[in-house]
Amino acid sequence: MSRTGRLRSEIETFLTTKGQRNTSEILEHVNKRFRWGATMNQVGNVLARDSRFIKAGFAEGTTVAGFRERVCIWALAAN
């Protein structure tokens, strides 16, 4: 199994049950689910490079500090 095999399958399960989610929500779920967690870069690379996931769009918002933030919304690819 690859280094990110468990992470990939957990993200797939999460998107199957919850539908489209943004990168921050996926990262939060992974970090609650696993003791070892993951970084935002790891999650972003897994989502961008695995053909099971597609980018469904973007969400714009602001952070607590008042900075504008743009995150990707991810979904499962139709096979």
ROSE-4610 file (N, C-alpha, C; in Angstrom, 1 decimal, always signed):
// ROSE-4610
residu = [M/M/M/S/S/S/R/R/R/T/T/T/G/G/G/R/R/R/L/L/L/R/R/R/S/S/S/E/E/E/I/I/I/E/E/E/T/T/T/F/F/F/L/L/L/T/T/T/T/T/T/K/K/K/G/G/G/Q/Q/Q/R/R/R/N/N/N/T/T/T/S/S/S/E/E/E/I/I/I/L/L/L/E/E/E/H/H/H/V/V/V/N/N/N/K/K/K/R/R/R/F/F/F/R/R/R/W/W/W/G/G/G/A/A/A/T/T/T/M/M/M/N/N/N/Q/Q/Q/V/V/V/G/G/G/N/N/N/V/V/V/L/L/L/A/A/A/R/R/R/D/D/D/S/S/S/R/R/R/F/F/F/I/I/I/K/K/K/A/A/A/G/G/G/F/F/F/A/A/A/E/E/E/G/G/G/T/T/T/T/T/T/V/V/V/A/A/A/G/G/G/F/F/F/R/R/R/E/E/E/R/R/R/V/V/V/C/C/C/I/I/I/W/W/W/A/A/A/L/L/L/A/A/A/A/A/A/N/N/N]
num = [1/1/1/2/2/2/3/3/3/4/4/4/5/5/5/6/6/6/7/7/7/8/8/8/9/9/9/10/10/10/11/11/11/12/12/12/13/13/13/14/14/14/15/15/15/16/16/16/17/17/17/18/18/18/19/19/19/20/20/20/21/21/21/22/22/22/23/23/23/24/24/24/25/25/25/26/26/26/27/27/27/28/28/28/29/29/29/30/30/30/31/31/31/32/32/32/33/33/33/34/34/34/35/35/35/36/36/36/37/37/37/38/38/38/39/39/39/40/40/40/41/41/41/42/42/42/43/43/43/44/44/44/45/45/45/46/46/46/47/47/47/48/48/48/49/49/49/50/50/50/51/51/51/52/52/52/53/53/53/54/54/54/55/55/55/56/56/56/57/57/57/58/58/58/59/59/59/60/60/60/61/61/61/62/62/62/63/63/63/64/64/64/65/65/65/66/66/66/67/67/67/68/68/68/69/69/69/70/70/70/71/71/71/72/72/72/73/73/73/74/74/74/75/75/75/76/76/76/77/77/77/78/78/78/79/79/79]
x = [+0.8/+0.0/+0.9/+0.4/+1.2/+1.2/+2.0/+2.1/+0.8/+0.1/-1.2/-2.4/-2.2/-3.4/-4.5/-4.2/-5.3/-6.0/-5.2/-5.7/-6.6/-6.2/-7.0/-8.4/-8.3/-9.6/-10.5/-9.9/-10.8/-11.4/-10.7/-11.3/-12.4/-12.2/-13.2/-14.5/-14.3/-15.4/-16.2/-15.4/-16.0/-16.8/-16.3/-17.0/-18.2/-18.1/-19.3/-20.4/-20.2/-21.2/-21.7/-20.9/-21.2/-21.4/-21.0/-21.1/-20.0/-20.2/-19.2/-18.8/-17.5/-16.9/-15.7/-15.4/-14.2/-13.0/-11.8/-10.5/-10.4/-10.8/-10.7/-11.6/-12.8/-13.6/-13.0/-12.4/-11.8/-10.6/-9.8/-8.6/-9.1/-10.1/-10.6/-11.1/-11.8/-12.3/-11.1/-10.1/-9.0/-8.2/-8.1/-7.3/-8.1/-9.4/-10.2/-10.3/-10.2/-10.3/-9.1/-7.9/-6.6/-5.8/-5.1/-4.3/-3.1/-2.6/-1.4/-1.7/-3.0/-3.4/-2.7/-2.9/-2.3/-2.1/-1.3/-1.2/-2.0/-2.2/-3.0/-2.4/-1.0/-0.3/-0.6/-0.5/-0.7/-2.1/-3.1/-4.5/-4.7/-4.2/-4.3/-3.7/-2.5/-1.8/-2.6/-3.1/-3.9/-5.1/-5.8/-7.0/-6.7/-5.6/-5.3/-4.8/-4.1/-3.4/-4.1/-5.2/-5.9/-7.1/-7.3/-8.3/-9.7/-9.8/-11.1/-11.8/-11.0/-11.6/-11.5/-12.5/-12.5/-12.8/-12.3/-12.5/-13.9/-14.8/-16.2/-16.4/-15.4/-15.6/-14.7/-15.0/-14.4/-15.3/-14.9/-15.7/-14.9/-15.5/-14.8/-15.3/-14.5/-14.9/-13.8/-14.0/-13.0/-12.7/-11.4/-11.0/-11.3/-11.0/-11.2/-10.5/-9.3/-8.4/-8.8/-9.8/-10.3/-9.7/-8.9/-8.3/-9.2/-9.2/-10.0/-9.4/-10.2/-9.8/-10.5/-9.8/-10.5/-10.1/-11.0/-10.8/-11.5/-11.0/-11.6/-12.6/-13.7/-14.7/-14.4/-14.5/-14.1/-15.3/-15.4/-16.4/-15.8/-16.5/-16.1/-16.3/-15.4/-15.5/-16.5/-17.3/-18.3/-17.5/-17.6/-16.9/-17.8]
y = [-1.2/+0.0/+1.2/+2.3/+3.5/+4.2/+5.2/+5.9/+6.6/+7.0/+7.7/+6.8/+5.5/+4.6/+4.8/+4.8/+4.9/+6.3/+7.3/+8.6/+8.7/+8.2/+8.2/+7.5/+6.3/+5.5/+6.2/+6.9/+7.6/+8.8/+9.5/+10.7/+10.2/+9.1/+8.5/+8.1/+7.5/+7.1/+8.4/+9.4/+10.7/+11.3/+11.4/+12.1/+11.2/+9.9/+9.1/+9.3/+9.5/+9.6/+11.1/+12.1/+13.5/+14.2/+13.7/+14.5/+15.5/+16.5/+17.5/+18.2/+18.4/+19.1/+19.9/+20.9/+21.7/+21.1/+21.6/+21.1/+21.2/+22.3/+22.5/+21.5/+21.2/+20.2/+18.8/+18.5/+17.2/+17.1/+18.1/+18.1/+17.9/+18.6/+18.5/+17.1/+16.5/+15.1/+14.2/+14.3/+13.4/+13.5/+14.8/+15.0/+14.5/+14.5/+13.9/+12.4/+11.9/+10.4/+9.7/+10.2/+9.5/+10.2/+9.5/+10.0/+10.8/+10.3/+10.9/+12.1/+12.2/+13.4/+13.5/+14.7/+15.1/+16.6/+17.0/+18.5/+18.9/+20.2/+20.7/+20.3/+20.4/+20.0/+18.6/+17.7/+16.2/+16.0/+16.6/+16.4/+17.0/+18.2/+18.8/+18.0/+17.5/+16.6/+15.3/+14.7/+13.5/+13.8/+14.9/+15.2/+15.6/+16.3/+16.8/+15.7/+14.7/+13.7/+12.3/+12.1/+10.9/+11.1/+10.2/+10.3/+10.0/+9.5/+9.3/+10.6/+11.7/+12.9/+14.0/+14.8/+15.9/+17.2/+18.3/+19.6/+20.1/+20.3/+20.7/+22.2/+23.0/+24.4/+25.0/+26.3/+27.0/+27.7/+27.9/+28.6/+29.7/+30.9/+32.1/+32.5/+32.9/+33.4/+34.2/+34.4/+35.2/+34.4/+34.5/+33.9/+34.7/+34.2/+34.9/+36.2/+36.2/+37.4/+38.4/+38.1/+39.0/+38.9/+37.9/+37.6/+36.9/+37.2/+36.5/+35.1/+34.1/+32.8/+32.1/+31.4/+30.6/+29.2/+28.3/+26.9/+26.1/+25.0/+24.1/+23.2/+23.0/+22.0/+20.7/+19.6/+18.3/+17.4/+16.5/+15.5/+14.2/+13.1/+11.9/+11.9/+11.4/+11.3/+10.2/+10.5/+9.4/+8.4/+7.2/+6.1/+5.3]
z = [+0.0/+0.0/+0.0/-0.7/-0.8/+0.6/+0.7/+2.0/+2.4/+1.4/+1.6/+1.4/+1.3/+1.0/+2.0/+3.3/+4.3/+4.2/+3.9/+3.8/+2.6/+1.5/+0.3/+0.5/+1.1/+1.3/+2.3/+3.3/+4.3/+3.6/+2.8/+2.1/+1.1/+0.5/-0.4/+0.4/+1.5/+2.4/+2.8/+3.3/+3.8/+2.7/+1.4/+0.4/-0.1/+0.1/-0.3/+0.6/+1.9/+2.9/+3.0/+2.8/+3.0/+1.7/+0.6/-0.7/-0.8/-1.6/-1.9/-0.6/-0.4/+0.7/+0.3/+1.1/+0.7/+1.4/+1.0/+1.5/+3.0/+3.6/+5.0/+5.8/+5.3/+6.0/+5.9/+4.7/+4.6/+5.5/+5.6/+6.5/+8.0/+8.4/+9.7/+10.0/+9.1/+9.3/+9.5/+8.6/+8.6/+10.0/+10.4/+11.7/+12.9/+12.8/+13.9/+13.9/+12.7/+12.5/+12.8/+12.5/+12.7/+13.8/+14.6/+15.6/+15.0/+13.9/+13.3/+12.4/+12.0/+11.2/+9.9/+9.3/+8.0/+7.9/+7.0/+6.8/+5.6/+5.5/+4.4/+3.0/+3.0/+1.7/+1.4/+2.4/+2.1/+1.5/+2.2/+1.7/+0.3/+0.1/-1.2/-2.3/-2.1/-3.1/-3.3/-2.3/-2.5/-3.3/-3.0/-3.8/-5.2/-5.5/-6.8/-7.7/-7.1/-7.9/-8.1/-7.3/-7.4/-8.3/-9.3/-10.3/-9.7/-8.5/-7.9/-7.4/-7.3/-6.8/-7.9/-8.0/-9.0/-8.2/-8.8/-8.2/-8.8/-7.9/-8.3/-8.3/-7.8/-7.8/-6.7/-6.4/-5.3/-4.4/-3.1/-2.1/-1.6/-1.5/-1.0/+0.3/+1.2/+2.5/+3.2/+4.4/+5.2/+6.4/+6.9/+8.1/+9.3/+10.5/+11.7/+11.7/+11.2/+11.2/+10.1/+9.3/+8.3/+6.9/+6.7/+5.4/+4.5/+3.2/+2.3/+2.0/+1.9/+1.7/+0.5/-0.3/-1.4/-1.3/-1.1/-1.0/-2.0/-2.4/-3.5/-2.9/-3.7/-3.3/-4.1/-3.4/-4.0/-4.0/-5.0/-5.1/-5.7/-5.6/-6.2/-7.7/-8.4/-9.9/-10.2/-11.2/-11.7/-12.6/-12.1/-12.9/-13.7]
